[in-house]
Structures are given as C-alpha cells and as structure tokens.
Amino acid sequence: QVHLVESGGGLVQPGGSLRLSCAASGFAFSSAGISWVRRPPGKGLDWVSDISADGEVTYYADSVKGRFTISRDNNNNTVYLNMNNLKPEDTAVYYCTKRKSNFIAGKRPRDMTRYDYWGPGTQVTVSS
C-alpha cells in the first residue's frame, strides 16, 4: 500500500525558512518521480516543484524559483523541500505527490491528473 506522509510545516515569519519532508513507502521509490503541490487558502491547487527519480532533474514554479530547493534521499525513501525567504503568499497546505510513470519531471506541471498518490498534506503559514 502506497503511503506518502509530509512533515515539517508550521508557522514562520516572512523571510524565514522551513524544511518539509515526505516519507514514502509501499512502492519502488527510487524509480518514481515526486512532486510538491500546494493549495493556498481559498484557492486551487498550485504546482510547486518536480524531481526526477534519480534526483538529477528538478523543476520549479516561477513563484518559488531561487527560494525553494527540492531534493531526495533514495536510501531513506524521503523527499525534501527546503523553503527559504518565505513570503505570506507561500501560505498553503503542501502536498507530496507521486507522479504517474509517463510524466517525467517538467512535463505538463499544471496537469493535476499527472499524480496517482497524494500525502495528507502539511500546513505552512507565513505571517508576522
């Protein structure tokens, strides 16, 4: 059974940093593309970042480029999202998602049908 569990969210002041983690189990993690998607309050889903199965290829939404870094540890079945210089508009529930095998990193990032499994999400609130 596939499980994705996010952790690391919380309340942070503007300009602060957080590191989100996604612990995965129940599938061949080192062969799977993973993405982060967020849902701001009262808004729709917003793609954040992709990482390839081997961790060599990454993509970012323009809104987070230069501030967020996605990475993965295939020995420990974990994906990370390091978030720096956080802004109030980064406030959202952040979801770790597993991409379907035919969606390589960067392919149709705004197509929400590209994911077959989602974690329950972790809340990130950026506020003074």
C-alpha positions as CSV (number, residue, x, y, z in Angstrom):
1,Q,0.0,0.0,0.0
2,V,1.4,3.4,-1.0
3,H,2.0,5.9,1.7
4,L,3.3,9.5,1.5
5,V,3.5,11.4,4.7
6,E,4.6,15.0,4.9
7,S,6.1,16.7,7.9
8,G,7.9,19.9,8.8
9,G,5.1,22.5,8.3
10,G,4.4,25.2,10.8
11,L,4.1,29.0,11.4
12,V,7.1,31.1,10.3
13,Q,7.7,34.8,9.9
14,P,8.2,36.4,6.5
15,G,11.8,35.9,5.4
16,G,12.1,32.7,7.5
17,S,12.8,29.1,6.4
18,L,11.2,25.7,6.7
19,R,12.2,22.3,5.5
20,L,9.4,19.9,4.5
21,S,10.0,16.2,4.4
22,C,8.0,13.5,2.7
23,A,8.4,9.9,3.9
24,A,7.4,7.3,1.2
25,S,6.6,3.6,1.4
26,G,4.8,0.9,-0.5
27,F,6.3,1.4,-4.0
28,A,9.6,1.5,-5.8
29,F,10.7,4.9,-4.5
30,S,13.9,5.1,-6.4
31,S,12.0,4.7,-9.7
32,A,9.3,7.2,-9.0
33,G,9.1,10.9,-9.9
34,I,7.9,13.0,-7.0
35,S,6.4,16.5,-6.9
36,W,5.3,19.1,-4.4
37,V,1.9,20.7,-4.9
38,R,0.2,23.3,-2.6
39,R,-3.2,24.7,-2.0
40,P,-3.4,28.3,-0.7
41,P,-6.4,29.1,1.4
42,G,-9.5,29.5,-0.7
43,K,-7.7,28.8,-3.9
44,G,-7.0,25.9,-6.2
45,L,-4.0,23.5,-6.4
46,D,-0.7,25.1,-7.4
47,W,2.2,23.1,-8.7
48,V,5.5,23.9,-6.8
49,S,8.3,21.6,-7.9
50,D,9.3,18.3,-9.6
51,I,12.2,16.0,-9.0
52,S,13.2,13.0,-11.2
53,A,13.5,9.5,-9.9
54,D,17.3,9.8,-9.7
55,G,17.2,13.3,-8.3
56,E,19.3,14.7,-11.1
57,V,16.5,16.8,-12.7
58,T,14.4,19.4,-10.9
59,Y,11.9,22.0,-12.0
60,Y,10.3,24.9,-10.1
61,A,7.3,27.2,-10.4
62,D,8.4,30.7,-11.2
63,S,6.9,31.9,-7.9
64,V,9.4,29.8,-5.9
65,K,12.4,29.6,-8.1
66,G,15.5,30.7,-6.3
67,R,13.9,30.3,-2.9
68,F,12.9,26.7,-2.8
69,T,15.0,23.6,-3.3
70,I,13.7,20.1,-3.8
71,S,15.9,17.1,-3.1
72,R,15.6,13.4,-2.3
73,D,17.4,10.6,-0.5
74,N,16.7,7.3,-2.3
75,N,18.4,5.3,0.5
76,N,15.8,6.6,3.0
77,N,12.8,6.9,0.7
78,T,12.4,10.6,1.5
79,V,11.9,13.8,-0.5
80,Y,12.6,17.2,0.9
81,L,11.6,20.8,0.1
82,N,13.8,23.4,1.6
83,M,12.0,26.8,1.6
84,N,13.9,30.0,2.2
85,N,12.8,33.7,2.2
86,L,9.2,32.6,2.8
87,K,6.5,35.1,1.9
88,P,2.9,35.4,3.1
89,E,1.8,34.2,-0.4
90,D,3.6,30.9,0.3
91,T,0.9,30.1,3.0
92,A,-0.8,26.9,1.9
93,V,-1.2,23.2,2.6
94,Y,1.7,21.5,0.9
95,Y,1.3,18.0,-0.6
96,C,3.8,15.4,-1.6
97,T,2.7,13.6,-4.7
98,K,3.9,10.6,-6.7
99,R,3.8,11.2,-10.5
100,K,2.5,8.6,-12.8
101,S,5.2,6.8,-14.7
102,N,4.5,8.6,-18.1
103,F,5.0,12.0,-16.6
104,I,8.7,12.8,-16.5
105,A,9.9,15.8,-14.4
106,G,8.7,19.1,-16.0
107,K,6.1,17.5,-18.3
108,R,2.7,19.4,-18.1
109,P,3.3,20.6,-14.5
110,R,-0.2,22.2,-14.2
111,D,-2.0,19.0,-15.2
112,M,-3.2,17.6,-11.8
113,T,-4.0,14.3,-13.4
114,R,-0.3,13.5,-13.5
115,Y,-0.3,12.3,-9.9
116,D,-1.5,8.9,-8.7
117,Y,-0.9,9.2,-5.0
118,W,-1.0,12.1,-2.6
119,G,0.0,12.6,1.0
120,P,-2.4,14.2,3.5
121,G,-0.6,17.5,3.4
122,T,1.2,19.8,5.9
123,Q,0.2,23.3,6.7
124,V,2.7,26.1,6.1
125,T,1.7,29.6,7.4
126,V,3.9,32.6,6.8
127,S,2.8,35.5,8.9
128,S,4.2,38.1,11.3
